[in-house]
Amino acid sequence: FKHIHPLCSQKFIDKKLLLIKWFGRNQIIKESPKTVFDVAHNDAGIISFINNMKSEKSEFKNKYLLLSIQKNKSFIKAAKMINSMFDEVIYCKTNHSKSMDFSKIKSLLPQCIYIENPITAINTILKKSEKNDFIGIIGTHYWGESINQVFNISFDNL
């Protein structure tokens, strides 16, 4: 970093990097129950999301996952982690023409259930969750409209 600015230390740069907000990347959209949105859309992104969740200091009673993923993506490695980490997984088609068919999801995530409407899926989990639970919403930016409607968070004007 010295070649960029000779007075910048690694500690200074690390501190500044922590200030960066990546909307849609491990974004906390509700504190209780802890609800996190991540556009994680492939093995690497989903594994990173799960590892971030594991690093939480909180002990969660139940862990719920709302998933929607595009049909041209792969998450075979991440599926094993999802199966072992989450108590309940719900799949939605957030974009009917681009979302993966539920039959493929079900083959990778046997415990997964299908709720067609993303808003219904979010509300279903919110109603059953308790304050010490975890809710992950992952797989695509197409969750944005439903998140906006349920949580009143717009990603267009952050």
ChimeraX attribute file (.defattr): number of C-alpha atoms within 10 A of each C-alpha:
attribute: neighborCount
match mode: 1-to-1
recipient: residues
	/A:1	10
	/A:2	9
	/A:3	7
	/A:4	7
	/A:5	8
	/A:6	8
	/A:7	10
	/A:8	12
	/A:9	12
	/A:10	11
	/A:11	9
	/A:12	10
	/A:13	11
	/A:14	10
	/A:15	11
	/A:16	10
	/A:17	10
	/A:18	8
	/A:19	8
	/A:20	8
	/A:21	10
	/A:22	9
	/A:23	13
	/A:24	20
	/A:25	16
	/A:26	22
	/A:27	16
	/A:28	15
	/A:29	18
	/A:30	13
	/A:31	12
	/A:32	14
	/A:33	18
	/A:34	19
	/A:35	19
	/A:36	21
	/A:37	25
	/A:38	23
	/A:39	24
	/A:40	25
	/A:41	21
	/A:42	20
	/A:43	16
	/A:44	14
	/A:45	18
	/A:46	22
	/A:47	20
	/A:48	17
	/A:49	22
	/A:50	19
	/A:51	12
	/A:52	11
	/A:53	17
	/A:54	12
	/A:55	9
	/A:56	9
	/A:57	7
	/A:58	12
	/A:59	11
	/A:60	15
	/A:61	12
	/A:62	17
	/A:63	20
	/A:64	20
	/A:65	23
	/A:66	24
	/A:67	25
	/A:68	28
	/A:69	29
	/A:70	20
	/A:71	14
	/A:72	10
	/A:73	13
	/A:74	15
	/A:75	20
	/A:76	13
	/A:77	14
	/A:78	19
	/A:79	19
	/A:80	13
	/A:81	14
	/A:82	19
	/A:83	16
	/A:84	8
	/A:85	17
	/A:86	17
	/A:87	14
	/A:88	17
	/A:89	22
	/A:90	22
	/A:91	25
	/A:92	25
	/A:93	22
	/A:94	25
	/A:95	15
	/A:96	11
	/A:97	10
	/A:98	13
	/A:99	19
	/A:100	21
	/A:101	17
	/A:102	21
	/A:103	11
	/A:104	11
	/A:105	22
	/A:106	14
	/A:107	11
	/A:108	18
	/A:109	19
	/A:110	13
	/A:111	14
	/A:112	20
	/A:113	16
	/A:114	18
	/A:115	17
	/A:116	15
	/A:117	13
	/A:118	25
	/A:119	18
	/A:120	14
	/A:121	18
	/A:122	21
	/A:123	12
	/A:124	13
	/A:125	17
	/A:126	18
	/A:127	8
	/A:128	8
	/A:129	19
	/A:130	15
	/A:131	13
	/A:132	15
	/A:133	20
	/A:134	24
	/A:135	27
	/A:136	23
	/A:137	24
	/A:138	25
	/A:139	25
	/A:140	21
	/A:141	17
	/A:142	19
	/A:143	25
	/A:144	17
	/A:145	18
	/A:146	19
	/A:147	19
	/A:148	14
	/A:149	11
	/A:150	14
	/A:151	12
	/A:152	11
	/A:153	15
	/A:154	13
	/A:155	13
	/A:156	8
	/A:157	5
	/A:158	6
